[in-house]
Amino acid sequence: MNQVIVSGVAAKVEHKADLGILEATLVARLSNGGFSRVRIKTLGKLTQALKDVVQEGQAYLALGTLAPRKRGEQETVEVLAYNVLPVDGEKASNERGTYLVNGVNEVLISGVLAKDPEVKAIQFNQEEGDVLTTARVAVSQKDKTAWVNVRAWGEEFSEALGNRKKGDRVVLRGRFRVHRYEKDGQAHYLPQVIVTEVLGTSGSRTKSEPQAGDLPEELPDDLF
């Protein structure tokens, strides 16, 4: 299982006809009050079909998957759309531009843990804190594997994921985001899934998923 559904007002639309690629950022405010900015990509015939359809300032719903992407020496992930549909919806604006009100940002993934999950207690201030569980999930589709960085806030997720081991299978629901951070004076971008629900865990895997022995022993912190 590897499915992404996002909606938003299109911004920064780029049509690279010579490469058969269309890229656009869909911007929306979600029902929880947070904002979603997701860069999507289309390839081949779909790009040609959407050439005169996707325009900046209009709202769209994109259906796609998390796909592996090579950026320099880094293995990262991106949202590869297989369908993009115009949608009606309320729009609003702020200092960063126009966005879709009550947009959608939902990810469903099933894969195996690339390493044991890590659970940390995070203290925001003297009175407030939370528990953060982080993991990397190998999501296989046909002959390709996307290495997905996942983060889950709250004790319920530390209990559901914290006792799982490298090679265990997990099924997760969440939302896609790209975290920007500075390292050695340079900006880095970390695609990740913020988990909102653990749909299942087990020690078994499907035939298409890598075994624990196939997974690397150590993965760099900036893999994504």
N, C-alpha and C positions, 0 to 999 in steps of 0.2 A: 504494500500500500504506500503510495506516494502521491499526494494530491494537494494542490494549492488553489484556493479560491480567494481572489482579491478584487476589490472595486475601488474606484476613485476617479477624480478628475485628472485627465492626462496633462502632464507637464514634461518639458524637455524631450519632445518627440524627435527621434532621429531615424531617418530611413536611409539605410546604406544599400542602395540598389545593387551595386557591384558585388556585394557580399551576400545579398539575399537576406538581410537582417533588418528588422524593425525593433527599436527600443523605445520605451516610454516609461515614465514614472507616474504611478497612480497614487493620488493623494486623497486621503479621507480622514474624517474624524469618526472614531468608532463609538459604539454604544456606551462603552465604559468611560468615555471622555478623552481617551488617549488618541494620538494621531498616528496614522499609518502612511508611510512613504515607501512604496515597493517598486523597484525597477523590474520591468518584465521584458522579455525578448521573444521574438517570433522568428522562424526560419522558413526558407523555401517558399512553397506555394502559398502558405498563409500570409507571408510577408507581402507577396504580390497582390493578394486579394484585399489586403488591408491598406494598401498604399494610399488610397484616396479616402479612406474611412476614418482612420485614427487621426484626430486633430487636437491640438492643444486647446484646453478650456472645455472640452466635452467629457462626459462621464462614461466609463466603460466597466464591464465585468470581465475579468480574465480567469480562465480555467487553465491550470498547468501543473507542472511538477517541479520539484527541486532537482536540478541537474548539476553534475560536476563541471567545474570550470577551472582551467589552468591559468593562473595569473603570475607570470614570472616563474619562480620556483615554488609558488604556493598552490596548493590544491584548495579551491574554494567552491562555493555553490552559488547558483543563480536560479531565478524563476523563469523556466522555459514554458511559454504559453502555447497551448494547442488550439485555443479558441478565444476570441476577444469579441464581446458583444456590446453594442451601445445600450445604455440604460438611462431611464429617467430618474431623477431624484433631486432633492433640495441641495442647493449649493450655497456656500458662504465663503467669505474671504477674511484673511488676516494679513499681517505684514509680510508673510512668506508667500502669499498667493491664494488662489482659489482651491477649495477642497469640497469633497462630497460629504454631506451630513449623513451620519449613520451608515458609514461604509462597512465593507466586509473584509476581514483578513483572517483566514482560517487555513491551517495546515493539518493534514493527517499523514503520519508516517509510521511505517512498520519496518524494523530492522534489528540489528544486533549491536550490543554495546561494544565499542572499540577498546574500552578500558573500564576499570571499576569506577562507578560514579563517585564524586567527591562531595561531601557534605560539610558546609562551613556555617558557623554562626556569625552573622554580620550585625555589628552594632552601629546604628545610624547616629545616635546621640546617647546621653546618659540614661534616657528613659525608654528609648525605642530601639528595637532590633528585629531581626528575622532570620530564618534559616534558608540558605541557598544551596541547592543541589545542582551540580553541573555534570554533564556527560557528553560523550560523542557517540553518535549512532551511525553505523554503516548501513545505508539504505540502498539496496541493489535493485536495478531495473534493467532487464535483459542482460547485456554484458558489461554494464557500467555501474560503478558504485559512487554514490554521493556521501561524503563524510560530513554529517550535520552536527553542528555544535548546539546543544540544548541547555537551557537554564530553567529551573523551576524554583519558585519562591514558596515557602511555607512548610510547616512540619508534616502535613499530609503527604507531600511529595518526597520529603526525606525518608518517610516510612515506606512509601511505595517503591522508591527507586534506590534508596541508600543501601539496602541489603542485597541488591542484584550484583552480579559479577560480569566481568568481561566475557563476551560470547553469549550472554543471555539475550533473549528476544524481548523487545518492548514494542508496544503500540501506543502512540502518543497523539494528542490533539493540542494545538497551540496556535500561535500567530508568528508570522515572519517579520523580522526586523534586522537592520544592519546597524551595529554598534560602531561608532567612530571613536578612536582613541589615539593618543600621541605616544610614539616610541622612538627614542633617539632623534627627536626633533622632526619626525615625519608622521604624517597622518596615516593611520591604518584603518581598514574597514572590516568588521567581523560579522558576517552573516550568521544569524542564529535563530533558533525557534524558542520562543518563550512558552513553556508548557502550561496549559490550562486544565488538562485532564489526562490522567493515565488510564487508557482504555484496557490495557492488559499487559501482563509480564509472564514470562515462562522461561524455562531452560532449554526449550526446543527451538529449532529453526527450520526454515523451508530449504529445499534443495538449492535454490538460487542464492541464498545468503551465505556469506563467508563463515567458516568455522572459526572458533577462538584461535586455533593455531595459525590461521591465515592472517590474523590481525597484527599490526605492528605492536611491539612491546611498549614503545614510547612514542607519543605524538607531541610535536612542539606546541607550546601554548598559543603561538600565532599561526597555527595551521590554516585558519580561516581568514 
